[in-house]
Amino acid sequence: MQIDKEIDTRGLNCPLPILKAKKALAELQSGQVLKVVSTDAGSLRDFQAFAKQTGNELLDQQTQGADFLHIFRRR
């Protein structure tokens, strides 16, 4: 999968990862892909709700060690 932009929100707690993802998605063109790396365990649930509210597609979520990865496609 081609990632067009990646942001690192490790060490930040809600709502900062969501706010940074929202800003990053706004900078992308429709159809481009954003990867967000977070250490906030609540981000799994938070980003699912974010995708539903904004209409951006949540393509994948993974846990790798202490990191939570979220992949979005810009609407």
Backbone torsions as a table, in degrees:
resi	resn	phi	psi	omega
1	MET	NA	133.8	179.2
2	GLN	-84.5	124.4	176.5
3	ILE	-98.4	122.1	-179.5
4	ASP	-85.4	-28.6	180.0
5	LYS	-153.2	144.0	177.2
6	GLU	-129.8	136.3	175.0
7	ILE	-124.4	145.7	-178.6
8	ASP	-108.8	112.4	178.9
9	THR	-113.5	23.8	179.3
10	ARG	-58.9	138.3	178.3
11	GLY	86.7	-8.2	179.7
12	LEU	-99.1	142.1	178.0
13	ASN	-107.9	162.4	179.7
14	CYS	-51.5	135.6	10.9
15	PRO	-100.1	9.7	-173.5
16	LEU	-60.2	-43.2	177.5
17	PRO	-59.1	-39.2	179.2
18	ILE	-65.5	-44.9	-178.9
19	LEU	-63.1	-41.4	178.6
20	LYS	-67.3	-37.8	177.8
21	ALA	-66.0	-41.2	179.2
22	LYS	-60.5	-44.3	179.3
23	LYS	-64.5	-43.8	-179.0
24	ALA	-64.8	-40.6	179.0
25	LEU	-64.5	-35.4	179.6
26	ALA	-64.3	-25.0	-179.8
27	GLU	-85.0	-10.2	-178.5
28	LEU	-93.7	159.0	174.0
29	GLN	-85.2	158.5	177.1
30	SER	-55.1	132.0	179.1
31	GLY	93.1	-14.2	179.2
32	GLN	-75.8	161.0	-171.3
33	VAL	-115.7	134.3	178.8
34	LEU	-116.5	135.3	173.7
35	LYS	-111.6	128.3	178.1
36	VAL	-115.7	127.7	176.4
37	VAL	-107.9	126.6	-176.2
38	SER	-136.2	157.8	172.6
39	THR	-112.7	2.7	-179.3
40	ASP	-84.7	112.9	-178.2
41	ALA	-59.9	-29.6	178.7
42	GLY	-70.6	-12.0	-177.1
43	SER	-66.5	-26.3	178.1
44	LEU	-58.2	-51.5	179.6
45	ARG	-70.4	-42.2	-177.1
46	ASP	-61.0	-43.0	-178.1
47	PHE	-73.2	-26.9	174.1
48	GLN	-65.2	-44.5	178.4
49	ALA	-66.4	-40.0	179.1
50	PHE	-58.9	-44.4	-179.8
51	ALA	-61.9	-43.3	179.8
52	LYS	-64.1	-40.6	-176.9
53	GLN	-72.4	-34.2	-173.3
54	THR	-98.9	-17.1	-178.3
55	GLY	84.2	0.5	173.9
56	ASN	-77.9	141.7	-174.6
57	GLU	-84.3	124.4	174.8
58	LEU	-85.9	103.9	-174.7
59	LEU	-78.8	-36.0	-174.4
60	ASP	-162.6	150.2	170.2
61	GLN	-135.8	134.7	-179.6
62	GLN	-138.8	154.3	171.8
63	THR	-113.4	124.6	177.5
64	GLN	-127.6	99.5	-176.3
65	GLY	64.7	-123.2	179.6
66	ALA	-89.6	-2.1	-176.5
67	ASP	-98.8	143.7	174.0
68	PHE	-114.0	124.9	-178.0
69	LEU	-107.3	135.6	-179.0
70	HIS	-130.4	128.7	-178.4
71	ILE	-117.7	123.4	-178.6
72	PHE	-119.2	145.9	167.9
73	ARG	-108.9	127.3	-179.2
74	ARG	-65.3	133.6	179.4
75	ARG	-71.6	NA	NA
